[in-house]
């Protein structure tokens, strides 16, 4: 959520940032917020004057009664003042609610270094690894998975519908050990604390990270209990300290968590329906950081590097892409996407988005810290990144490591746990 005080003081900052995103009606939305803010402050000012008048007259009434004087006119005036104060307090509360309703629908403002334009303006920051060459025509993962007996899309559709993949045998084992490999790296080498998190969260939790109200149609909900299936571990992990006042000595906080993720993908119907490219349920390992504002930009580079390390160890060619303003996620101020090459489908596939949200999520979730004893609390900066998301990582591993006999080689870091260096007969 954007800072209302800053919108009031620097409306051009907010308008420029939202316009860079291509947000329709940005000027009108900000004008409505500022008009409500003026109305709210007028109500507060008048109410404060009336409350001061009420205190003054109350003393006069008490003194008049002590002297035996008639105070009926003043008492009648105070009844009218009390009614007016009640109306003004109600208007303040209504304006607060209306302002919050609008602020919750306004996305974050991009940082200055974010490129202008839509996804066509995304910038490739760096690449790693050489694209594989084959003496045969590489096949897509869904053909590999079916022939190896490790991917059963028809039976997944039988039990849950399309978009709910089923891994079996060595496919399930492969994914399990990938998750364990990533979590172990983040805990042992990158100094994250591992969490096992709930997969159902409250509406307040979904609102804290920006999923609600904006993306309600893309989310799964257990309506009877108003509990929401998480679209990413970011949601419960970022909200873990909601409403707490942290000390600067508590920061930085680094958490990693595995979770299944659930997304209706309502806005992407009919896209990438083959295989594992776009599904409604998938596994992911997430990194979340709480940082002080002066460290958050540097922390984003560190976090992105931690996600890249996994791809380097697995030997998967990838590129790092800085997203343009019009392609940013709702809550992000700056995002790097990690895209892996998948030769079977001939495409770059996103396996990670690493983002800084500045204080946007912290304002929604009331995540604060005290910089020093006696100083005013400030909002932390939150960051997160997929490190990494499955099953597109599995797609890249299968398609990059396939051989002419229809088997799939296993990358060196996983061979011991898998008990083999190749899937296939």
N, C-alpha and C positions, 0 to 999 in steps of 0.2 A: 504494500500500500504506500502510495506517495505521501510525503510529509505535507499536511495541509498548510502549515506555517510557511513552508518554502513555496508552495503554489501561490499563496497570498503575496509573498514578498517578491517572487520571481515568476510571474505567470508566463513570461516568454520562454523560460527554461522548460516548463512543462509542455507548453504548446509546441515548441520546436522538437522536443523529444518524441512526443506522440505523433507529430506530423511525419517525422523520419520513419516511424513504424508504418505509416500509411493508415493510421486509425481514422475511420470515417467519423465525422462529427466531433472531432477532438475539441475544436474551439467552442462549440455549443455545450459540450459536456463540462468543460472547465468553467465556462460562464455560469452554468447552473450551480456548480459547486460553490463558486465565489459569491453568487447571489444569495444562496442559502447561508453561507458563512457570514455575510453582512447582516442578514436578517437575524441570525442567531446572536451575533454580537450586540446588535441593537436591543434585542430582548434582554440580554444579560445586563447591559448598561442601564436600561430603564428599571429593571427589577432591582438592581443594586441601589439605585437612587431611592426607589420606593421603600426598600428595606431600611435604608438609613433614615428616611422620613418616619417610618414606623417606629424605629427605636427611639427617635427623638420625641415623637408625640406620646409614646408609651410612658416615657419619663414625665412628660407634662401632665398626663392623665393621673399618674400616681401622686404627683405633687398637688394637683388640684383637689383630689379626693382627700388628701391630708388636711387641706385648708377648708374642706367642706363645700367646695365649689361644684357647680354643675359641669359635667364633662361629656354630656350626651352627644354634642356635635362632634367632638373629637373622636368619641367611640364610633359613631356612625362613619366618620371619615376613615377610620382604621379598618372598618369592615370592608369598605369599598377598596381601600388599598390592598387588603389581604386578597380580595377576589381578583384584583388586577395582577398581583404578584403570582397567583396560581395560574392565571392565563398565560403570563409571560414565561413561567417555568415550564409549562406544558409546551409552549411554542419552542422554547430552547431544546427540550427533549425531542420534539418532532423533527426539528431541524438537524439535530445531531444524528438521528436515525436516517434521515434522508441523505445527509452528507456521506455517512458511512456506506449506505447502499450504493451510491454513485462511485465512491472511492474504490470499493471492492471490485468494480468492473473496469477500472482504469489500469492498463498494464504499466510495467516499469519503464523508466526512461533509459534509453541506451547510453552507455559511456561514450565519450567523444571519439574514441578510436574505432568504434563499430562502423563498418562500411555503410555507405548510403545504398538504398535500393532494396530489391527483393532477393529471392534465392539465386537469381542469375548473377547477382553482385557478390556472392559469397567468395571469400579469398582463401586460396590454398596457401597455408603458412609454411608447411614443410611436408616432405614425404620420407618414407623409410622403406627400405627393402626393394628388391627387384621383382617385377611381375613375372610369374612362372611362365615357362615355355613348355609346350607339349609336342610329342611326336604323333599325337592323336587329337581328335576333337574332344575337348573336355565336356562332360555331361553335367547337367544340373543336379543339385543335391537330392531332389525328390526321386530321381531315377537311381542315384547311388544308394540312397537310404532304403528304397524298396527292394533293390536287388540284394543288398546286404542283410535285409531283414531287421534293420535297426529303426526304421521309421514307418509307422503304420497310420497314415492319415485317414483312410476310410473308417477304421474302427474308432479313432478319435472322434470323427464326425458322428458315428453311430451313437456314442454315449453322450455327446455334448453339442453337436452341431459343428459346422465348418469353423475353422479358426482355432480349434483346440487340438493341437498335435499330440500324438502318442509316440513316445520313444520306447523301444523294447530291447531287452538283452544288452548287447554291448553298446547300443546307442544310449540307453539309460545310464549305464555305467560310465560312459565317456562324459556325459553331462555332469554327473555327480562328482567325478574327479576334477573336472574343470572348475566347478564351484569351489571345491576344497582347495585347489591350487591357488585360486585368486584370493580367497579369504586368508589363506596362510601367508601369502606374500604381503598383503596389506597389514596383517597383524605383526608378523615377524620382522619385516624389512621397513615398512612405512609407518609403524608405530600407531596404528589405529586400534581402538577397542572394539572387539566384536560384540554384536548384539543379536539376540533372537527376538524378533519383534512380533506384535499382533498383526494379523492380516486384515482385520476389520477395525475401522476407526470411526470416530464420531464426526458429525457434520462440522463441528468447531475445528477439529484437526484438519479436515480437508480444506477448510477455509483458510487456515493459517498458512499453508504453503501455496495457495492460489488456485487449487483445483476447483473450488467452489467460490462463487456461484457460476463462474465462467464456463466450466467444462462439465456441467451436470449431465448433459446428454451423452458424454463419452464415458461415463462412470457407471459401475454396477452398484446397486444399493439393495440392502435388505430392508424393505420399506417398513415392515412391522416394528423393527427396532431402531430405524433410522441410523443404521450402521453401514458403512461404505467399504467395499472391497478396495484395497489399496492399488493404485495404478503404478506405484513405485515405492520402494522402502524409504525414499526421501520423505514421504508424508509423515509416518510415525516418528522417524528418527529426528527430523527437524523440529518436531513439536515436543520432543522429549523434555525440554526445559521450559516449556511454555509457561509464562507467568512468573518465572523465577527471576531473582536478581542475583546475577553471578558476580564474582570478584574478578578483577583483571588477572589475578593469579590462577584462575580456573582456565584461562584461555591460553593457547587455542584448545578447543575440544575437537577430537577426531573420532568418528565412529564409522564402522563398516558393518554392513548387514546383508545377508542373502534374503531374498523373498521371491515368491511367485508374484507376478504383476497381472492385473486384470484391467483390460481396456476394451470398451465397446467399439471404439474407432468409428463412431457414428458419422464423422465427417469424411471418412475414407472408404466408404462402401464401394466395392468392386475393384479396388486397387490392390495390386500385388497379391492376388488370391492363390497363386501356386505355391506349394511347399510351405516353407517356414518364413517367408519374407514379411508377412504381416499377419499376426495372429492375435487372438483375444486373451490368451493366457501364455505367459512366458516367464522364464527365470532370469534373475538379474542379481548381481552383486553391486551394491551401492556404497559410495563414499560420501560422507557429510562432514562439513567443518563449520565450527563457530570461530570467527576471527575478529580481532579488533579492526576498525575501519582502515587504519594505516597499513595493515598487513594483508588485506583481502586480495588486492591485485596480485601481489607476489604469490600468495597462497594458491591462486587459480593456476598459475604456471606450474607450481609443484604438483597440484592435484592432477592436472592434465598429464604431466610426466609420469605419474604413478600409474595411470591408466595405460599410457603408451608402453610402459615397461612390460606389461603382460603380453602385448602383441609382439614385442621384440623377442621375448623369451620363447614364444610359440612360433616365431619365424613367419608371421603373417605380414605381407606388405600392406602398408596403410598410408593414409594422408591425414593431416590435421587441417581442418577448415574453420576459418573464423566467419561466423554467420553475419550476414548483413542485417540492418535494422528491421527490414520488413520480414525477415525469416526468423527472428528471435522468438523464443518461447515467452509466454505471457509475463512471467515473473522475472525473467533474466535481464541483466544489464549488459552482459557480455558472455558469449558462448563459443567454445571450441567443440566442433564435432570431430570424432575419430571415425574415419570411413575405411573399411577393409575391402580389398579387391576380391571379387568372387568370379573366377573365370568361367564357371559353368553357366552362370546367367549373364556374364559379361557386364557386370555393374559394380560400382562402388556402393557398399552397404554401411549405413551408420550402425556402429556398435557402442558408441558412447557419446553423450553430450556432457561437457564439463562447463559449469556456469558459476558466475558470481551473481548473487541477487542483491548486492549491496545491503541496505537495511529494509528492503521491500517486504520480505517475508517476516523479518523481525518485528516490524510495526504491526503486521496482521496477527502475529502470534505472541506479541509482548515478550520478546526475548531481549533482555537488557543485562548490562554489566555496569559495575561502578569502577571508573578508571583509577580512582585513588580514594582513600578514606576521606569522607566529608564532601567529595565531589558529586555533582549531579549525575544520575545514571544516564547512560547512553545506550542506543540500540547496537547489538552486535551486527556483524555482517555474516550472512550464511552463504555457503557454497556447497555444491554437490556435483557428483559425476558418476556415471555408470562405469564400473570397472570390473567386469564388463557385462554387457547385456547378451544374454542368450535368447533365442537360438541362432541369431545371425552370426555369432562367433562360430557356432557349430557348422553353419553353412560354409563359412570361409575356410574352416579347417578341412572339411570334407572335399570341397571343390579344389583347393590349392594342393592338397596332398593326395589326390586321386592318382591311380596308375592305370596303365593300359589294360590290365587284367580286370578292372572293375573294383579293385580294392582301394583302401584308404590308409596311407601311412600315418602313424601316430607320432606327434612331435616328441622330441627327446625328453622334455620335462615330465611327460605323463606316462612314459613307457613302463616305468617300474610299477606304478599303481594299476595300470591297465593290464599288466602281465603279458604284453605283446607289443610289437612295433608296427603291427599292421592289422587292419580290420579286413576280413575277407579270407576265402579259402586259398 
